[in-house]
Amino acid sequence: MMYALAPTAAAVGGKAFWYLTRASGVVSIVLLSATILLGIVASVGWTSTRWPRFLSQDVHRNLSLLCIGFVGVHVVTTVADGYVPIGFLDVILPFRSPYRPIYLGLGALCFDLLLAVLITSALRHRIGYGSWRFVHWLAYLCWPIALVHGLGSGTDTPLPLVIGVEVVCTAAVLAGFAWRLLTGRSLPITGRMAAAVGTVVVMLAIAGFAVFGPLRPGWSHRSGTSAALLHQLAAKNGGTRATTTTPTTASAGATTTTPATTPAAGAGTGTTSAVPQAPFTSPVTGTQSQTPADARGGIQITLSMHLQNAASTPLTVVLAGTQSNGGGVSLSSGTVTFGAYRGQVVGLNGGTITAQVSDPNPTTLVINLRINQQSAAITGTVTGTAGSGSR
Amino acid sequence: MRRARFRLVVDPIACDGAGVCAELFPEMLSLDPWGYPIIHGDEVPDGLLELARKATVNCPRLALTLIKIDK
């Protein structure tokens, strides 16, 4: 495990914690959903000849421990990543982090609830059935909180894979909950009706939140992160880029500003330079330009580049997004023009842009860029691999 | 010093007849027609004590307990 992790950490350039945080978060919601489903199976008392009742309980317990393990990884890597200031106190005490306080706070709240459920389950024989049972009901509360936490603070929310996972988990848990309400003996019919209506209302609210919140562009600036922190993060990104690249880009920028093509559509229609066959790695140079913010804060950043190969293949990336008051930019979509072919930007992480073009062959382009903030000159490398990548 | 001896006790009010205990410890527990446990024998033999403990821990209603026999 560690052996496999080591090269990964090197390959992602110290972003291993960041990747672990996101992945363990998604795995946690899947495990939490499965745990709840098994808990429902156990409490409904469903059995068959091949599935004795103690099996539901055992799998429920073991899955819940696995889930808490992944939540532990999720929490520790979030704090250890250090890109945004999230401390160990923010893990326990909700709603005090400067970064997306509400949605990160829901995660902390969920963590507290999970700990409460874990501790009371471990001490079940000491505290008695009634108290254990009462606290255990909180697990039902935990799930929607975890879902909203994932939607609101997860940076991968718009990815089709993540949406798919969340839809499947939601459908499974809702089906289980409906089954629980239909067979529940411990609650009167009015209580069960109220729980059903409440669930429908909450789930509609969550769906509405997802559609109008995180799935709309510019969420990172509407999610409550303080303007001061956004400004700080923008400065951090600009600062590191400027300091690491000034010596090289100053000269490279001067020589490469001349071949800059007309921005945006120009590269696709005008020039039909040969596109290198994947796999390839080539240095790129170019310039960055940016449109002024429109009335709604929308901006467009154009990166006009050329590969340093014989054909001088043009590579243009157009990123659309919104500008915040704090000076940061939230990018929501991007297109890439590579030679005569067009594609989509599928990933943006610091100075690394991942794009996919489908013609002439499905190719994944990973573009590592350094942008000199003063001269807007770009230097970097582009790596093309065949296929649509692993995302 | 002699080892402690135990017997199984069902709390008939707490028990709701889930039947987990009889699944886990059929050596000393069977179910009546309504699913409630019937205990066979008194003292739990030493070799079966771990199984008996597992059955008590897994009772969803905490209705099954191991009680020390005073002698």
HADDOCK unambig.tbl for C-alpha pairs under 7 A between the chains (distance, minus, plus):
assign (segid A and resid 53 and name CA) (segid B and resid 20 and name CA) 5.97 0.50 0.50
assign (segid A and resid 54 and name CA) (segid B and resid 20 and name CA) 5.60 0.50 0.50
assign (segid A and resid 129 and name CA) (segid B and resid 61 and name CA) 6.45 0.50 0.50
assign (segid A and resid 129 and name CA) (segid B and resid 62 and name CA) 6.47 0.50 0.50
